[in-house]
């Protein structure tokens, strides 16, 4: 058992203290929103006797919020499925020997994610108008799929590049076709990367606001509904909605962190 010196103990204590401070600053808004969604505030004073879960009941009886939540779920699920499928196809193509236009293709994939969301949203608005697409859930799905494609593609590509070439060569030597190699050799190894990318893309899609503002039209997603409700001030119902959005985002982020945590040695080790 190693014995820490005085300097090491101080360093550990300082690091731990800074970590606690950072976590408090990051998550204090979550707890404040939760608190203010349960109690009323009048003239700067918290009225503890008003403690109630009624704002959550009122919130879920609000049809506009339920519609926005439904739209958000539809957009997130469809856009993530589309992005995941495209990520696998594009990663397999760019890893082929002699792939034409590999760098230009990767630039096209990464650019919407790297650009400021307001620029991406404006570009999508112009593109949809030029194509004659009416703004709605279809354009939101298209915008979100393009936005999160970079994340899904990068994770799949990284996993694909880590696989030993001998796996594919052995599959062909044993008489497997390209489709059988993809189905029985590549996809089982890529499944974890695809799933992790899908969850991370789902988190980004669920919270995306700026791009949705340009392409949503008259269809509301949950972040847009929250933004519209905040214009009248922070009521208990708004704090309840903020709490729900934050908790869902945190849960998705925890799932992503758990999925991306190293799980020991891999086959190539």
MARZAMI-942118 format. One line per field, with one value per residue (C-alpha): residue number from 1; residue in one letter; x, y, z. Coordinates in pm, 1 decimal. Example, Ala and Ser with C-alpha at 12.3 -4.5 7.8 and 13.67 -1.06 7.14 Angstrom:
2
nr <- c(1,2)
rest <- c(a,s)
x <- c(1230.0,1367.0)
y <- c(-450.0,-106.0)
z <- c(780.0,714.0)
// end
This chain:
269
nr <- c(1,2,3,4,5,6,7,8,9,10,11,12,13,14,15,16,17,18,19,20,21,22,23,24,25,26,27,28,29,30,31,32,33,34,35,36,37,38,39,40,41,42,43,44,45,46,47,48,49,50,51,52,53,54,55,56,57,58,59,60,61,62,63,64,65,66,67,68,69,70,71,72,73,74,75,76,77,78,79,80,81,82,83,84,85,86,87,88,89,90,91,92,93,94,95,96,97,98,99,100,101,102,103,104,105,106,107,108,109,110,111,112,113,114,115,116,117,118,119,120,121,122,123,124,125,126,127,128,129,130,131,132,133,134,135,136,137,138,139,140,141,142,143,144,145,146,147,148,149,150,151,152,153,154,155,156,157,158,159,160,161,162,163,164,165,166,167,168,169,170,171,172,173,174,175,176,177,178,179,180,181,182,183,184,185,186,187,188,189,190,191,192,193,194,195,196,197,198,199,200,201,202,203,204,205,206,207,208,209,210,211,212,213,214,215,216,217,218,219,220,221,222,223,224,225,226,227,228,229,230,231,232,233,234,235,236,237,238,239,240,241,242,243,244,245,246,247,248,249,250,251,252,253,254,255,256,257,258,259,260,261,262,263,264,265,266,267,268,269)
rest <- c(x,x,x,x,x,x,x,x,x,x,x,x,x,x,x,x,x,x,x,x,x,x,x,x,x,x,x,x,x,x,x,x,x,x,x,x,x,x,x,x,x,x,x,x,x,x,x,x,x,x,x,x,x,x,x,x,x,x,x,x,x,x,x,x,x,x,x,x,x,x,x,x,x,x,x,x,x,x,x,x,x,x,x,x,x,x,x,x,x,x,x,x,x,x,x,x,x,x,x,x,x,x,x,x,x,x,x,x,x,x,x,x,x,x,x,x,x,x,x,x,x,x,x,x,x,x,x,x,x,x,x,x,x,x,x,x,x,x,x,x,x,x,x,x,x,x,x,x,x,x,x,x,x,x,x,x,x,x,x,x,x,x,x,x,x,x,x,x,x,x,x,x,x,x,x,x,x,x,x,x,x,x,x,x,x,x,x,x,x,x,x,x,x,x,x,x,x,x,x,x,x,x,x,x,x,x,x,x,x,x,x,x,x,x,x,x,x,x,x,x,x,x,x,x,x,x,x,x,x,x,x,x,x,x,x,x,x,x,x,x,x,x,x,x,x,x,x,x,x,x,x,x,x,x,x,x,x,x,x,x,x,x,x,x,x,x,x,x,x)
x <- c(0.0,145.3,165.0,83.9,314.3,193.3,211.7,12.3,-257.7,-286.9,-307.3,-578.5,-773.0,-748.3,-848.8,-1142.6,-1256.3,-1239.5,-1432.9,-1709.3,-1725.2,-1750.3,-2027.8,-2217.6,-2194.2,-2299.5,-2593.6,-2716.2,-2956.9,-3111.1,-3185.6,-3302.3,-3545.8,-3668.6,-3717.7,-3898.8,-4124.9,-4251.0,-4287.9,-4405.6,-4192.2,-4352.8,-4159.8,-3832.3,-3940.0,-3986.2,-4325.6,-4255.1,-4619.7,-4704.0,-4498.0,-4689.7,-4650.8,-4948.6,-4729.9,-4627.8,-4991.2,-5085.2,-4792.4,-4886.8,-5247.7,-5126.8,-5197.5,-4946.3,-4665.4,-4768.3,-4781.0,-4435.9,-4298.2,-4448.7,-4297.5,-3958.7,-3969.1,-4069.4,-3797.4,-3529.2,-3604.0,-3636.0,-3335.1,-3118.1,-3220.0,-3146.7,-2813.9,-2707.5,-2782.2,-2602.5,-2309.4,-2255.6,-2287.6,-2055.7,-1798.7,-1785.8,-1743.6,-1469.0,-1272.5,-1271.5,-947.0,-959.3,-1271.2,-1338.5,-1384.2,-1318.7,-1194.5,-1468.5,-1730.1,-1597.6,-1592.0,-1957.4,-2040.0,-1854.9,-1929.5,-2293.5,-2184.6,-1880.8,-2055.0,-2253.7,-2607.3,-2756.2,-2557.8,-2656.7,-3019.2,-3021.3,-2857.2,-3117.9,-3395.5,-3266.1,-3212.4,-3562.8,-3713.5,-3521.0,-3641.1,-3999.6,-4030.6,-4281.6,-4138.5,-4260.1,-4156.1,-4000.7,-3761.2,-3682.9,-3599.3,-3379.0,-3201.1,-3141.1,-3022.2,-2766.6,-2658.1,-2603.1,-2462.2,-2108.3,-2121.5,-2259.2,-2019.7,-1712.0,-1786.2,-1859.9,-1552.1,-1325.3,-1453.2,-1421.8,-1061.7,-976.7,-1089.8,-804.8,-813.7,-755.6,-1120.7,-1249.0,-979.6,-1058.3,-1427.8,-1358.4,-1114.5,-1390.0,-1616.9,-1840.6,-1990.4,-1968.5,-2319.2,-2242.8,-1919.5,-2107.6,-2388.7,-2198.4,-1852.9,-1863.0,-2202.9,-2159.2,-1835.2,-1987.4,-2307.4,-2170.0,-2035.9,-2364.4,-2561.9,-2336.8,-2354.3,-2732.2,-2772.7,-2537.1,-2717.1,-3048.8,-2919.9,-2813.4,-3137.8,-3352.7,-3190.6,-3144.6,-3317.5,-3154.8,-3174.8,-3533.0,-3623.2,-3543.5,-3699.0,-3986.3,-4248.4,-4563.5,-4465.8,-4331.7,-4064.2,-4016.7,-3724.1,-3918.9,-4228.5,-4013.6,-3865.3,-4212.5,-4339.0,-4039.0,-4140.4,-4414.9,-4183.9,-4076.9,-4392.0,-4392.9,-4513.2,-4215.4,-3976.2,-4137.5,-4083.1,-3722.7,-3668.6,-3811.1,-3594.0,-3280.1,-3341.7,-3401.3,-3082.3,-2881.3,-3012.1,-2916.9,-2572.8,-2514.6,-2610.7,-2364.3,-2087.4,-2159.8,-2161.9,-1830.9,-1656.6,-1375.3,-1476.8,-1138.0,-934.5,-1072.2,-1012.7,-729.8,-538.4)
y <- c(0.0,334.5,617.9,965.6,1250.3,1578.8,1748.0,1470.7,1491.2,1866.4,1820.0,1555.5,1778.8,2084.8,1881.0,1728.8,2069.4,2220.1,1922.8,1971.5,2345.6,2280.7,2024.2,2262.4,2544.5,2313.6,2148.3,2430.6,2555.0,2206.7,2202.3,2565.0,2489.7,2182.3,2387.8,2673.7,2424.5,2299.6,2622.5,2976.4,3288.7,3617.7,3940.2,3751.7,3510.5,3136.1,3025.9,2676.5,2625.5,2624.0,2308.8,2104.4,1888.9,2057.7,2241.1,1902.5,1791.3,2115.2,2079.3,1731.3,1837.0,2109.3,1976.9,2212.9,2074.1,1713.8,1788.4,1948.9,1649.8,1412.8,1613.0,1612.2,1235.6,1177.6,1407.9,1265.3,899.3,935.7,1166.6,936.6,628.9,809.3,943.1,602.2,423.0,690.8,682.7,310.0,338.9,639.7,492.0,169.2,367.3,600.7,304.4,129.4,132.8,387.7,565.4,862.9,1204.7,1082.7,1416.3,1617.5,1376.5,1400.3,1780.3,1769.9,1546.4,1749.7,2100.8,2133.0,2021.7,2250.9,2561.7,2779.1,2636.5,2965.7,2936.9,2571.5,2654.7,2942.0,2724.2,2452.3,2711.7,2837.3,2482.3,2369.0,2676.8,2611.5,2249.5,2358.1,2185.0,2331.2,2384.7,2125.5,1803.2,1672.6,1966.7,1943.7,1574.1,1655.6,1932.9,1725.0,1422.9,1637.9,1797.6,1475.9,1274.2,1390.8,1242.6,905.6,886.9,963.7,696.0,431.4,525.9,512.2,165.5,47.9,170.0,-14.6,-350.2,-570.0,-624.0,-993.2,-1031.5,-929.2,-1124.6,-1438.0,-1397.9,-1381.0,-1673.9,-1884.2,-1813.2,-1544.1,-1286.2,-910.0,-908.6,-1200.4,-1033.0,-712.8,-890.9,-1151.6,-994.9,-615.9,-526.8,-721.4,-529.0,-196.0,-238.1,-80.7,222.2,262.2,243.4,492.5,731.7,695.3,783.7,1080.1,1195.7,1157.4,1387.5,1652.2,1626.5,1650.5,1980.5,2141.5,2481.0,2716.7,2487.7,2395.2,2765.2,2809.0,2492.0,2405.7,2637.1,2614.9,2279.8,2309.7,2094.0,2086.8,2335.9,2574.4,2542.4,2613.8,2918.6,3047.4,2994.8,3175.6,3500.7,3551.8,3491.2,3199.0,3041.6,2712.9,2533.7,2665.3,2562.6,2218.9,2193.8,2314.2,2045.4,1773.6,1880.9,1899.0,1561.6,1389.6,1547.7,1440.5,1084.0,1063.4,1210.6,954.5,675.0,808.5,831.3,474.9,347.2,519.2,393.8,146.6,-211.7,-383.6,-510.5,-548.6,-809.7,-618.2,-594.7)
z <- c(0.0,-100.5,151.6,27.0,119.5,261.7,-79.3,-245.3,21.8,-29.5,-407.0,-368.9,-127.4,-354.9,-660.6,-476.6,-351.2,-700.1,-837.3,-581.1,-656.3,-1031.5,-982.9,-753.9,-1009.4,-1292.8,-1121.1,-896.4,-1170.1,-1183.4,-810.8,-813.3,-1096.3,-909.7,-593.7,-766.5,-946.9,-609.3,-410.7,-482.9,-451.2,-354.3,-307.2,-305.9,-29.6,-59.7,70.9,200.9,292.2,-80.8,-139.6,-397.9,-708.1,-873.4,-1132.8,-1273.7,-1287.4,-1461.5,-1697.2,-1815.9,-1862.4,-2100.7,-2450.1,-2614.4,-2396.7,-2468.3,-2841.7,-2823.9,-2633.5,-2891.1,-3176.5,-3001.4,-2956.6,-3319.6,-3451.3,-3222.9,-3297.2,-3674.9,-3711.6,-3498.7,-3700.9,-4028.1,-3898.7,-3763.9,-4091.8,-4292.4,-4050.1,-4105.8,-4484.6,-4508.5,-4270.2,-4469.8,-4790.9,-4667.0,-4528.8,-4865.6,-5056.2,-5333.0,-5204.2,-5431.9,-5271.2,-4916.8,-4781.2,-4948.8,-4814.4,-4458.9,-4484.4,-4588.3,-4290.8,-4026.9,-4151.1,-4029.3,-3681.1,-3665.0,-3794.8,-3550.8,-3523.8,-3643.6,-3969.0,-4012.9,-3943.5,-4191.2,-4458.2,-4402.0,-4425.2,-4760.7,-4889.3,-4790.5,-4953.2,-5275.5,-5276.8,-5219.4,-4881.0,-4638.7,-4293.3,-4044.3,-3878.0,-4201.5,-4227.5,-3854.9,-3892.7,-4192.7,-4003.7,-3692.8,-3893.7,-4076.3,-3749.3,-3549.2,-3841.0,-3762.0,-3410.3,-3519.4,-3814.9,-3606.8,-3347.5,-3610.7,-3813.3,-3508.0,-3419.6,-3779.7,-3802.1,-3480.3,-3619.4,-3750.1,-4125.0,-4062.7,-3956.0,-4297.6,-4479.6,-4277.8,-4356.7,-4730.3,-4708.9,-4551.7,-4849.1,-4702.1,-4937.2,-4879.9,-4732.7,-4499.4,-4388.7,-4313.8,-4129.8,-3930.3,-3887.3,-3907.7,-3761.9,-3433.9,-3376.1,-3479.1,-3276.8,-2958.5,-3146.6,-3334.4,-3008.9,-2829.5,-3122.7,-3133.3,-2765.5,-2797.3,-3111.2,-2928.2,-2653.2,-2905.6,-3100.7,-2788.7,-2683.8,-3025.1,-3040.5,-3291.4,-3593.1,-3502.8,-3484.9,-3854.1,-3993.9,-3756.3,-3903.2,-3693.3,-3535.3,-3182.3,-3024.1,-2647.8,-2636.8,-2862.5,-2641.9,-2336.4,-2506.6,-2593.0,-2236.4,-2085.0,-2253.0,-1994.1,-1697.5,-1484.2,-1345.0,-1146.4,-1460.8,-1659.2,-1383.2,-1387.3,-1763.7,-1725.6,-1462.0,-1688.0,-1983.2,-1766.4,-1604.6,-1939.4,-2076.0,-1771.3,-1793.1,-2162.1,-2088.3,-1811.9,-2049.6,-2307.6,-2046.2,-1935.1,-2293.1,-2372.1,-2058.2,-2142.5,-2069.0,-2056.0,-2345.1,-2695.7,-2957.5,-3121.3,-2793.9)
// end
